[in-house]
């Protein structure tokens, strides 16, 4: 069977959909099902004409949008992509009648448009273009309240494994045999102890060792910025280091809500730690490599010269928490007892534990080992010195560094682009310091340093919103896009609710906000959760919103105001939403909860209630 007959497509913002798509791909390979694994955006639109079985795993981002890699290809272009093609109005109602399809949505019901993206794909491909459903769409809820796992006490993994089981059973029932060397063979799973070599392999080049400085090929979408300022804007004694990072761009046009994708890299000392954990790599670390086989997508392009050291530094996320697929693809390489004090017995113990992480559907043990203590891939290699990884397949099993997105704070289209960045640094239950890869990279940048970046359009603002009043709610660094928005003068009346911990320690952009308030550009309301002197009655943004409930109700009900929330996910957006419902009941005359709730849902549907959290 041609690999084009079966396709696994994903749309992934944080990597979860990609992870599950990779697990499904791994399982199908073990069942001898040739297939294509691709992001929805990079899939060749013409291939859908010869595809017969398609499995789509997609999350939702923004205001119910498809993730960027579901709408755009690796070059950041939407022209010619599958989604752009499927949206054509001249396609007949039976255009996808040849296709058998099933979908899995990954979402979080604390967001307004829960699993909206997968429903959008389903509506277009199944309801409007005639694709045949293999089994009904599944929807997983991170919060465990709605969707296929709603109220069951189980997580998204349970929904995924049910999805996987149904697919494997369906394909095995439909194709019980497969053809190899012109022989018809009963379809049996490849033993889990066997490593399946990927199509993309690294080989030694005849060019010898690398002497040139590493560099990336020129790209039309990825630009080079030069750092102008990297200033801490919280008090030196404050636990949270927040940076005002300003860099000179290439005079691009950008609007409020647009983001910058930054491309970080690992520290040299972390690369060296990896090499020391895999000592058989060291003699090849600086030798030039050449890829062989089917090329893989690499956002931002590959580093040159291609060496193991350069790949580890610029492409492999070796300080991240390893996901299940890492163990699925590597556990069988736990073969080296030369560094184990316990010899063969300890080797068996390590191999058994790694196999358990790789193959058991119950992921509690893996979560307790990796996620709860935030254990890094480097630490896993230290814990399991029996792992002797083949460097030839490094890009198959090591996670790839993905660009990080940051909201723009500066005035629209200012050539000096300003970002407001909270540096990620914390202590784990293992009492070890953890730092975010990207923010640690940004923290070290000095004036004059260069950085790779790409502008990402968000299309937050719609023309009909022009001059409407806006209620902006932005605790912490959620202020970043609001600052750009205020300077754009797009909205009419602006009421800003800003909160942080302490006025003297983390009142971000205090002078600018005070100046805008004094001039009438904004109406500013503040709260500080750990500062009773300056915020005696209101600890959180929802508290100060309640104090101004009559104004908020009037703006929403009588003046068609836009509500825009930006900040950390979790309790904040949920509490803000509940507070607005109570405000509409108390001051807006929508006395029943269902009426107020329905009004807010209508605002969400019509893009009057915007939420951007992370």
C-alpha positions as CSV (number, residue, x, y, z in Angstrom):
1,X,0.0,0.0,0.0
2,X,1.4,3.4,-0.9
3,X,2.3,5.8,1.9
4,X,-0.1,8.3,0.3
5,X,-3.1,6.1,0.9
6,X,-3.0,6.7,4.7
7,X,-2.3,10.1,6.3
8,X,-1.9,11.2,9.9
9,X,-2.2,15.0,10.1
10,X,-1.8,17.2,13.1
11,X,-2.3,20.8,14.1
12,X,-0.3,21.5,17.2
13,X,0.5,24.7,19.1
14,X,2.3,23.4,22.2
15,X,3.3,20.0,20.9
16,X,0.6,17.7,22.4
17,X,-1.1,17.0,19.1
18,X,2.2,16.3,17.4
19,X,3.1,14.0,20.3
20,X,-0.1,11.9,19.9
21,X,0.3,11.9,16.1
22,X,3.8,10.6,16.5
23,X,2.6,7.8,18.8
24,X,-0.1,6.8,16.3
25,X,2.5,6.9,13.5
26,X,4.8,4.6,15.5
27,X,1.9,2.2,16.2
28,X,0.9,2.0,12.5
29,X,4.6,1.5,11.4
30,X,4.7,-1.5,13.8
31,X,1.6,-2.9,12.0
32,X,3.3,-2.5,8.6
33,X,1.0,0.3,7.5
34,X,2.9,2.7,5.2
35,X,1.6,6.2,5.7
36,X,2.3,9.9,5.7
37,X,2.8,11.9,8.9
38,X,2.6,15.6,8.5
39,X,1.3,18.8,9.9
40,X,-2.0,19.8,8.3
41,X,-0.2,22.9,6.9
42,X,2.7,21.1,5.3
43,X,0.6,18.3,3.8
44,X,0.6,18.4,0.0
45,X,-3.0,19.5,-0.9
46,X,-2.9,17.4,-4.1
47,X,-2.2,14.2,-2.1
48,X,-5.7,14.3,-0.6
49,X,-7.0,13.2,-4.0
50,X,-5.2,9.8,-3.7
51,X,-5.5,9.5,0.1
52,X,-8.1,7.0,1.3
53,X,-7.7,7.0,5.1
54,X,-7.0,10.1,7.1
55,X,-6.6,10.6,10.8
56,X,-6.5,14.2,12.1
57,X,-5.4,15.3,15.6
58,X,-5.8,19.0,16.2
59,X,-5.8,21.5,19.1
60,X,-7.4,24.9,19.2
61,X,-5.6,28.2,19.6
62,X,-6.6,31.9,20.0
63,X,-10.2,32.6,19.3
64,X,-11.1,29.1,18.2
65,X,-8.5,29.1,15.5
66,X,-6.5,26.3,13.9
67,X,-2.9,26.2,15.1
68,X,-0.5,28.0,12.9
69,X,1.1,24.8,11.6
70,X,-2.4,23.7,10.5
71,X,-2.9,26.8,8.4
72,X,0.6,27.5,7.2
73,X,3.5,25.5,5.8
74,X,7.1,25.6,7.2
75,X,7.8,28.8,5.4
76,X,4.9,30.5,7.1
77,X,2.8,30.7,4.0
78,X,-0.9,29.8,3.8
79,X,-1.1,29.9,0.0
80,X,-1.4,26.5,-1.5
81,X,-2.0,24.7,1.8
82,X,-4.6,22.0,2.3
83,X,-6.8,24.2,4.5
84,X,-6.7,27.1,2.0
85,X,-7.6,24.6,-0.7
86,X,-10.5,23.0,1.2
87,X,-12.0,26.4,1.9
88,X,-12.5,27.0,-1.9
89,X,-16.2,27.7,-2.5
90,X,-16.2,25.9,-5.9
91,X,-15.6,22.4,-4.4
92,X,-18.5,20.0,-5.0
93,X,-20.4,18.5,-2.0
94,X,-18.9,15.0,-2.7
95,X,-15.4,16.2,-3.2
96,X,-14.1,14.1,-0.3
97,X,-16.5,11.1,-0.8
98,X,-13.5,8.9,-1.5
99,X,-11.9,9.6,1.9
100,X,-12.5,7.7,5.2
101,X,-11.7,10.0,8.1
102,X,-11.8,10.3,11.9
103,X,-10.7,13.1,14.1
104,X,-9.5,13.8,17.6
105,X,-9.6,17.3,19.1
106,X,-7.4,18.3,22.1
107,X,-8.8,21.2,24.0
108,X,-9.4,22.9,27.4
109,X,-13.0,23.8,28.4
110,X,-11.7,26.7,30.5
111,X,-11.3,28.5,27.1
112,X,-14.4,30.0,25.5
113,X,-14.2,28.1,22.1
114,X,-13.6,24.6,23.4
115,X,-12.3,22.3,20.6
116,X,-13.5,24.8,18.0
117,X,-10.8,24.0,15.5
118,X,-11.5,20.3,15.2
119,X,-15.2,21.1,14.9
120,X,-14.4,23.5,12.1
121,X,-12.4,20.8,10.2
122,X,-15.2,18.3,10.8
123,X,-17.9,20.7,9.5
124,X,-16.0,21.4,6.3
125,X,-14.5,18.0,5.5
126,X,-17.4,15.7,6.6
127,X,-20.6,17.8,6.6
128,X,-19.9,20.0,3.6
129,X,-17.4,18.0,1.4
130,X,-18.7,14.4,2.0
131,X,-15.8,12.7,3.8
132,X,-16.9,9.4,5.4
133,X,-16.5,9.1,9.2
134,X,-14.9,5.8,10.3
135,X,-16.2,6.5,13.8
136,X,-17.5,9.7,15.5
137,X,-15.1,12.5,16.4
138,X,-13.5,12.3,19.8
139,X,-12.8,15.4,21.9
140,X,-10.4,15.5,24.9
141,X,-10.6,18.1,27.6
142,X,-7.5,19.1,29.6
143,X,-9.8,20.2,32.4
144,X,-11.7,16.9,32.4
145,X,-15.1,18.7,32.5
146,X,-16.4,18.4,28.9
147,X,-15.6,16.3,25.8
148,X,-15.1,12.5,25.6
149,X,-13.5,12.4,29.0
150,X,-15.8,14.9,30.7
151,X,-16.7,13.8,34.3
152,X,-14.8,10.5,34.0
153,X,-11.8,11.6,36.1
154,X,-9.5,10.6,33.2
155,X,-7.1,12.8,31.2
156,X,-6.5,13.4,27.5
157,X,-4.3,10.4,27.3
158,X,-7.3,8.1,27.9
159,X,-9.1,9.6,25.0
160,X,-6.1,9.4,22.7
161,X,-5.5,5.7,23.5
162,X,-9.2,5.0,22.8
163,X,-8.8,6.8,19.5
164,X,-5.7,4.8,18.6
165,X,-7.3,1.5,19.6
166,X,-10.3,2.1,17.3
167,X,-8.0,3.1,14.4
168,X,-5.7,0.1,14.7
169,X,-8.7,-2.3,15.0
170,X,-10.3,-0.7,11.9
171,X,-7.3,-0.9,9.7
172,X,-6.3,-4.4,10.9
173,X,-9.9,-5.6,10.1
174,X,-9.8,-4.0,6.7
175,X,-6.3,-5.1,5.7
176,X,-5.5,-8.3,7.6
177,X,-2.5,-9.0,5.2
178,X,0.3,-7.0,3.6
179,X,2.6,-7.5,0.7
180,X,6.4,-7.9,1.1
181,X,8.7,-9.0,-1.7
182,X,5.7,-10.0,-3.8
183,X,4.5,-12.3,-1.0
184,X,1.2,-11.9,0.9
185,X,1.9,-12.0,4.6
186,X,-0.5,-12.1,7.6
187,X,-0.3,-8.7,9.3
188,X,1.5,-9.1,12.6
189,X,3.0,-6.4,14.8
190,X,6.8,-5.9,14.7
191,X,8.2,-7.0,18.1
192,X,8.5,-4.1,20.4
193,X,12.2,-4.9,21.1
194,X,13.0,-4.1,17.5
195,X,14.0,-0.6,16.6
196,X,12.4,0.7,13.4
197,X,15.0,2.7,11.5
198,X,13.6,6.0,10.2
199,X,13.8,7.2,6.6
200,X,16.0,10.1,7.7
201,X,19.5,9.1,8.7
202,X,22.7,11.0,9.5
203,X,25.9,9.8,7.9
204,X,29.5,10.9,8.0
205,X,30.6,13.2,5.2
206,X,33.9,12.9,3.5
207,X,34.5,16.5,4.3
208,X,36.1,15.8,7.6
209,X,35.8,18.1,10.6
210,X,33.9,21.4,10.6
211,X,36.0,24.6,10.6
212,X,33.4,27.2,9.7
213,X,31.2,29.1,12.1
214,X,27.7,27.7,12.2
215,X,25.1,29.6,10.2
216,X,21.6,29.1,8.8
217,X,20.6,29.4,5.1
218,X,18.9,32.7,4.2
219,X,15.1,32.7,4.6
220,X,12.4,35.0,3.3
221,X,10.4,34.8,6.5
222,X,13.1,34.6,9.2
223,X,14.9,37.8,9.9
224,X,17.9,38.9,11.9
225,X,17.3,41.4,14.8
226,X,19.9,43.4,16.7
227,X,19.5,43.9,20.4
228,X,19.1,47.5,21.4
229,X,18.0,47.1,25.1
230,X,17.7,44.2,27.5
231,X,16.6,45.8,30.8
232,X,15.1,44.2,33.9
233,X,11.9,46.1,34.8
234,X,11.1,44.4,38.1
235,X,12.9,45.2,41.4
236,X,16.3,43.4,41.8
237,X,15.0,41.8,45.0
238,X,11.8,40.6,43.4
239,X,11.5,36.8,42.7
240,X,10.3,37.4,39.1
241,X,12.8,38.8,36.6
242,X,10.8,40.6,33.8
243,X,12.7,42.0,30.9
244,X,12.0,44.8,28.4
245,X,13.8,43.4,25.4
246,X,14.1,45.8,22.4
247,X,15.6,44.8,19.1
248,X,16.0,46.6,15.8
249,X,14.0,44.7,13.2
250,X,13.9,44.9,9.4
251,X,11.1,47.5,9.2
252,X,8.2,45.1,8.9
253,X,4.6,46.0,9.2
254,X,2.9,44.7,12.3
255,X,-0.4,45.3,14.2
256,X,-1.6,44.9,17.8
257,X,-1.9,41.2,18.7
258,X,0.9,40.2,16.3
259,X,3.6,38.1,17.8
260,X,7.3,37.4,17.3
261,X,8.6,33.9,17.0
262,X,12.1,33.6,18.5
263,X,14.6,30.8,17.8
264,X,16.7,30.0,20.9
265,X,19.5,27.5,21.3
266,X,21.1,25.4,24.0
267,X,24.1,26.4,26.0
268,X,27.5,24.9,25.1
269,X,27.8,23.4,28.6
270,X,24.5,21.5,28.2
271,X,25.6,20.2,24.8
272,X,28.8,18.9,26.4
273,X,26.9,17.3,29.2
274,X,24.9,15.4,26.6
275,X,28.0,14.2,24.8
276,X,29.5,13.1,28.1
277,X,26.3,11.1,28.8
278,X,26.8,9.4,25.4
279,X,30.6,9.1,25.3
280,X,30.5,7.1,22.0
281,X,29.3,10.3,20.3
282,X,32.3,12.4,21.3
283,X,34.7,11.2,18.5
284,X,32.1,12.2,15.9
285,X,30.8,15.4,17.6
286,X,32.6,17.8,15.2
287,X,32.7,15.8,12.1
288,X,30.6,17.0,9.2
289,X,27.4,15.0,8.6
290,X,25.2,14.7,5.6
291,X,21.5,13.6,5.8
292,X,20.3,10.6,3.9
293,X,16.8,9.6,3.0
294,X,13.5,11.4,3.1
295,X,14.0,15.0,4.4
296,X,12.2,16.1,7.5
297,X,10.6,19.4,8.2
298,X,12.6,21.7,10.3
299,X,11.1,25.0,11.1
300,X,13.7,27.7,10.6
301,X,15.9,25.5,8.5
302,X,19.0,23.4,9.4
303,X,22.3,24.6,10.7
304,X,25.4,24.4,8.6
305,X,27.9,22.8,8.8
306,X,25.8,19.9,10.1
307,X,27.6,18.3,13.0
308,X,26.4,16.4,16.0
309,X,27.5,19.3,18.2
310,X,25.7,21.9,16.1
311,X,22.5,19.8,15.9
312,X,22.5,19.3,19.7
313,X,23.0,23.1,20.2
314,X,20.6,24.5,17.6
315,X,18.0,21.8,16.9
316,X,17.6,19.3,19.8
317,X,15.7,20.3,23.0
318,X,18.0,18.3,25.3
319,X,16.9,20.2,28.5
320,X,13.2,19.6,27.9
321,X,11.0,17.1,29.8
322,X,11.0,14.0,27.5
323,X,7.7,12.8,26.2
324,X,6.5,9.3,25.8
325,X,7.7,9.0,22.2
326,X,11.3,9.5,23.4
327,X,11.0,6.3,25.5
328,X,9.1,4.4,22.8
329,X,11.9,5.0,20.3
330,X,14.9,4.5,22.6
331,X,14.2,2.0,25.4
332,X,15.5,-0.9,23.4
333,X,19.0,0.8,23.3
334,X,19.4,0.2,27.1
335,X,22.2,-2.3,26.4
336,X,25.3,-0.9,28.0
337,X,26.3,-2.4,31.3
338,X,29.8,-1.1,31.3
339,X,28.9,2.0,33.3
340,X,26.6,0.1,35.8
341,X,27.9,-0.9,39.2
342,X,25.2,-3.6,39.4
343,X,26.1,-5.2,36.1
344,X,23.6,-7.4,34.4
345,X,21.0,-7.2,37.2
346,X,21.0,-3.4,37.1
347,X,20.8,-3.5,33.3
348,X,17.7,-5.6,33.5
349,X,16.1,-3.2,36.0
350,X,16.8,-0.1,33.9
351,X,15.6,-1.8,30.7
352,X,12.4,-2.9,32.4
353,X,11.7,0.5,33.7
354,X,12.3,2.2,30.4
355,X,10.1,-0.4,28.6
356,X,7.4,0.4,31.1
357,X,7.6,4.1,30.4
358,X,7.5,3.4,26.6
359,X,4.7,0.9,26.3
360,X,2.2,1.1,29.2
361,X,-0.9,3.1,28.4
362,X,-1.2,4.1,32.1
363,X,1.1,7.1,32.1
364,X,1.0,7.8,35.8
365,X,4.5,6.4,36.5
366,X,6.0,8.3,33.6
367,X,4.2,11.5,34.8
368,X,5.6,10.9,38.3
369,X,9.1,10.4,37.0
370,X,9.3,13.1,34.4
371,X,6.6,15.7,34.6
372,X,6.0,16.1,38.3
373,X,9.7,16.8,39.1
374,X,10.3,18.5,35.7
375,X,13.1,16.1,35.0
376,X,15.1,17.0,31.9
377,X,16.2,14.7,29.1
378,X,19.8,15.2,30.3
379,X,18.9,14.0,33.7
380,X,17.1,10.9,32.3
381,X,20.4,10.0,30.5
382,X,22.2,10.4,33.9
383,X,19.7,8.2,35.6
384,X,19.9,5.5,32.9
385,X,23.6,5.2,31.8
386,X,22.7,1.9,30.1
387,X,21.1,3.9,27.3
388,X,23.5,3.8,24.4
389,X,21.8,5.9,21.7
390,X,22.8,5.7,18.0
391,X,23.8,9.1,16.8
392,X,22.7,8.3,13.2
393,X,19.1,8.6,14.2
394,X,19.4,11.5,16.6
395,X,16.8,13.6,14.8
396,X,14.3,10.8,15.0
397,X,14.1,10.4,18.7
398,X,15.4,13.7,20.2
399,X,12.7,16.5,20.5
400,X,13.3,19.4,18.2
401,X,13.6,23.0,19.4
402,X,10.5,25.0,18.5
403,X,10.3,28.7,18.2
404,X,8.8,30.5,21.1
405,X,6.1,33.2,20.6
406,X,6.0,36.5,22.4
407,X,3.5,39.3,22.1
408,X,4.8,42.7,20.8
409,X,4.6,45.6,23.3
410,X,5.9,48.4,21.0
411,X,3.8,50.8,19.0
412,X,2.6,49.2,15.7
413,X,5.3,49.0,13.0
414,X,7.9,50.7,15.2
415,X,11.2,49.5,13.7
416,X,12.5,48.9,17.2
417,X,10.4,45.9,18.4
418,X,9.7,45.7,22.1
419,X,8.9,42.4,23.9
420,X,8.0,42.0,27.6
421,X,9.4,38.7,28.8
422,X,9.0,36.9,32.1
423,X,12.2,34.9,32.8
424,X,11.3,31.3,33.6
425,X,13.3,30.1,36.6
426,X,12.1,27.9,39.5
427,X,13.1,25.1,41.8
428,X,11.6,21.6,41.4
429,X,10.6,19.1,44.0
430,X,14.1,17.6,43.4
431,X,15.4,21.0,44.7
432,X,17.1,21.7,41.4
433,X,16.9,25.0,39.6
434,X,15.1,24.9,36.2
435,X,15.3,27.6,33.6
436,X,13.3,28.1,30.4
437,X,15.3,27.4,27.3
438,X,14.2,30.5,25.5
439,X,14.0,33.0,28.4
440,X,17.4,31.9,29.6
441,X,18.8,32.5,26.1
442,X,17.1,36.0,26.0
443,X,18.3,36.9,29.5
444,X,21.9,36.5,28.4
445,X,21.6,38.7,25.3
446,X,23.6,42.0,25.3
447,X,23.3,45.2,23.3
448,X,24.5,44.5,19.8
449,X,23.9,40.8,19.8
450,X,21.9,39.3,17.0
451,X,18.9,37.0,17.1
452,X,16.7,35.1,14.6
453,X,13.0,36.0,14.6
454,X,9.9,35.8,12.5
455,X,6.8,38.0,12.7
456,X,3.5,36.1,13.1
457,X,0.2,37.8,12.1
458,X,-2.6,37.3,14.6
459,X,-5.4,39.2,13.0
460,X,-6.8,40.0,16.4
461,X,-8.5,43.2,15.4
462,X,-11.3,43.4,12.9
463,X,-12.3,46.6,11.0
464,X,-15.7,46.7,12.6
465,X,-14.1,47.0,16.1
466,X,-12.5,50.4,15.2
467,X,-13.4,53.2,17.7
468,X,-15.4,50.9,19.9
469,X,-14.7,51.0,23.7
470,X,-12.6,48.3,25.1
471,X,-12.2,46.7,28.5
472,X,-8.6,45.3,28.8
473,X,-7.8,42.9,31.5
474,X,-4.1,42.0,31.8
475,X,-2.4,40.8,35.0
476,X,1.4,40.4,34.9
477,X,3.1,40.2,31.5
478,X,-0.4,40.0,29.9
479,X,0.2,43.7,29.7
480,X,2.5,43.2,26.7
481,X,-0.1,43.2,23.8
482,X,-2.2,45.7,25.7
483,X,0.7,48.2,25.6
484,X,0.8,47.8,21.8
485,X,-2.9,48.0,21.5
486,X,-3.1,51.3,23.6
487,X,-0.5,52.9,21.4
488,X,-2.3,51.9,18.2
489,X,-5.2,54.2,19.2
490,X,-7.5,51.7,17.4
491,X,-10.2,51.6,20.1
492,X,-12.2,54.5,21.4
493,X,-12.5,54.6,25.2
494,X,-10.1,52.2,26.9
495,X,-10.5,50.9,30.5
496,X,-7.5,48.9,31.6
497,X,-7.4,46.6,34.6
498,X,-3.8,45.7,35.5
499,X,-2.6,43.6,38.4
500,X,0.6,42.2,39.8
501,X,2.1,41.4,43.2
502,X,3.5,44.6,44.7
503,X,3.5,48.2,43.5
504,X,7.1,48.9,44.4
505,X,8.4,45.6,42.9
506,X,6.6,44.7,39.7
507,X,4.4,47.6,38.6
508,X,5.4,47.1,34.9
509,X,5.7,50.2,32.8
510,X,4.4,52.4,35.7
511,X,5.4,55.7,34.1
512,X,3.8,55.0,30.7
513,X,0.6,53.8,32.2
514,X,0.4,56.7,34.7
515,X,1.0,59.2,31.8
516,X,-1.6,57.6,29.6
517,X,-4.1,57.7,32.5
518,X,-3.4,61.3,33.2
519,X,-3.8,62.3,29.5
520,X,-7.1,60.5,29.2
521,X,-5.8,57.9,26.7
522,X,-6.8,55.2,29.2
523,X,-8.7,54.8,32.4
524,X,-6.4,52.8,34.7
525,X,-7.5,50.5,37.5
526,X,-4.8,48.7,39.6
527,X,-4.5,45.9,42.1
528,X,-1.6,44.3,43.8
529,X,-2.2,40.9,45.4
530,X,0.7,41.0,48.0
531,X,0.5,44.7,48.7
532,X,-2.2,45.7,51.2
533,X,-0.7,49.2,51.6
534,X,-1.4,50.1,47.9
535,X,-4.3,47.7,47.3
536,X,-6.2,47.2,50.6
537,X,-9.4,45.9,49.2
538,X,-8.7,44.5,45.8
539,X,-6.2,41.6,45.5
540,X,-6.9,40.4,42.0
541,X,-8.1,41.9,38.8
542,X,-11.6,40.4,39.3
543,X,-11.8,42.2,42.6
544,X,-11.2,45.6,41.1
545,X,-13.5,44.7,38.2
546,X,-16.3,44.1,40.7
547,X,-15.6,47.5,42.3
548,X,-16.2,49.0,38.8
549,X,-19.1,46.7,37.9
550,X,-21.6,49.4,37.0
551,X,-19.1,50.9,34.5
552,X,-18.3,47.5,33.0
553,X,-21.9,46.6,32.6
554,X,-22.7,49.9,30.9
555,X,-19.8,49.5,28.5
556,X,-20.8,45.9,27.6
557,X,-24.5,46.3,27.3
558,X,-25.0,49.8,26.1
559,X,-21.8,50.7,24.2
560,X,-20.9,47.4,22.5
561,X,-17.5,47.2,24.2
562,X,-14.9,44.6,23.4
563,X,-13.5,42.6,26.3
564,X,-9.9,41.4,25.9
565,X,-8.2,39.2,28.5
566,X,-4.5,38.4,28.4
567,X,-2.3,36.6,30.9
568,X,-1.6,33.2,32.5
569,X,-4.1,30.4,32.0
570,X,-5.7,28.6,34.9
571,X,-7.8,30.3,37.5
572,X,-7.5,33.9,36.3
573,X,-9.5,33.7,33.0
574,X,-12.1,31.5,34.7
575,X,-12.6,33.9,37.6
576,X,-12.7,36.9,35.3
577,X,-15.4,35.3,33.2
578,X,-17.5,34.4,36.3
579,X,-17.1,38.0,37.6
580,X,-18.4,39.4,34.3
581,X,-21.4,37.2,34.5
582,X,-22.1,38.3,38.0
583,X,-21.6,42.0,37.0
584,X,-24.2,41.6,34.2
585,X,-26.6,40.1,36.7
586,X,-26.0,42.7,39.4
587,X,-25.9,45.9,37.3
588,X,-27.1,44.9,33.9
589,X,-30.5,43.5,34.7
590,X,-29.7,40.0,33.4
591,X,-30.9,38.6,36.7
592,X,-30.8,34.9,35.8
593,X,-27.4,33.2,35.4
594,X,-28.5,31.5,32.2
595,X,-29.4,34.8,30.6
596,X,-26.0,36.4,31.6
597,X,-24.2,33.2,30.5
598,X,-25.9,33.2,27.1
599,X,-25.1,36.9,26.6
600,X,-21.4,36.2,27.3
601,X,-21.4,33.2,24.9
602,X,-22.9,35.4,22.2
603,X,-20.1,37.9,22.8
604,X,-17.5,35.0,22.4
605,X,-19.2,33.9,19.2
606,X,-19.1,37.4,17.8
607,X,-15.5,38.1,18.8
608,X,-16.5,40.7,21.4
609,X,-14.9,38.6,24.2
610,X,-11.3,37.8,23.4
611,X,-9.0,35.6,25.5
612,X,-5.3,35.0,25.0
613,X,-3.7,33.0,27.8
614,X,-0.7,30.7,28.1
